[in-house]
Amino acid sequence: MSDEPTSSRYRRIAPAYDLLDWPFEHFRYRPLRRMLFEGLSGSILDAGVGTGRNMDYYPRGSTVTGIDVSPAMLARAQQRRDRLGLDTTLIERDIRDTGLPDRSFDAIVASFLFCVLPQEHQHAALRELARLLKPGGELRLLEYTRPSKGIRRAITRLWEPWMKWAYGAGYDRNTEAALPHAGFTIVESRFVVDELIKYIRATPVDSTRS
C-alpha cells in the first residue's frame, strides 16, 4: 500500500474525485446509497462523508453530521450541502478518535470508508463507532470485497494498484470479521453487487442486552 498520508492523497484527488467516480456513481452506487438510508431517522452520522455524495438520500427530518479526515473533501461536501439547501453539520475528524460525545447517534452509515482504511486501523475505528451509537442504534456499511474466483477476482487484481495509488483503497480489508471484536453484533450481511460489494448492518453488543 502506498504510504502517502491520507490528507495529502485526498487533497490531490479531491478536485477530480467526483469525475473519476462518475461512471460508478451513475450506474452502480446510487441505488445502494438510497438503500443505505432507508428507514433511518433521528440523529445520523455519515462517517467518511467525502464530497457528500450520500446527501441526496438523507432522510427528511433527520439531523445528519458528516465527518471526514480530509479538509479538501469536506470543502467539496460543503458546496454540495449548500447547493442542496441542507442543514448538515460537516466537521473534520479522524474516524478512530472523533471527539464526539458517547451515544450521540441513532444510526451511523459509512459508504466505502473501511476499504480505504488500513487493516490495522479498522478495530479502533469500529470501536469508536460503537461508542457513538445510542442503545438500539444501527451501523450500516457498504464495502468492497475481493471476489473469491473468476473474472471479477482477476479484474480486482488488475485494478488494485490504481485503487491504492488514487484512494489508498484495497479489496482485501476484512471489516466484517473485525465487527464482533469491536463490540458489534452483525444483523445482516449480503452481497449487493455480485461478490464485489457487501451491505452490512450491525448493532452495538450492549444494544442486544438492553
PyMOL commands that set and color helices and strands:
alter all, ss='L'
color gray80, all
select helices_A, chain A and resi 6-20+22-37+55-57+71-84+114-116+119-132+150-167+175-178+180-182+205-209
alter helices_A, ss='H'
color red, helices_A
select strands_A, chain A and resi 43-47+63-68+89-92+105-111+133-144+184-193+197-204
alter strands_A, ss='S'
color yellow, strands_A
deselect
rebuild
show_as cartoon
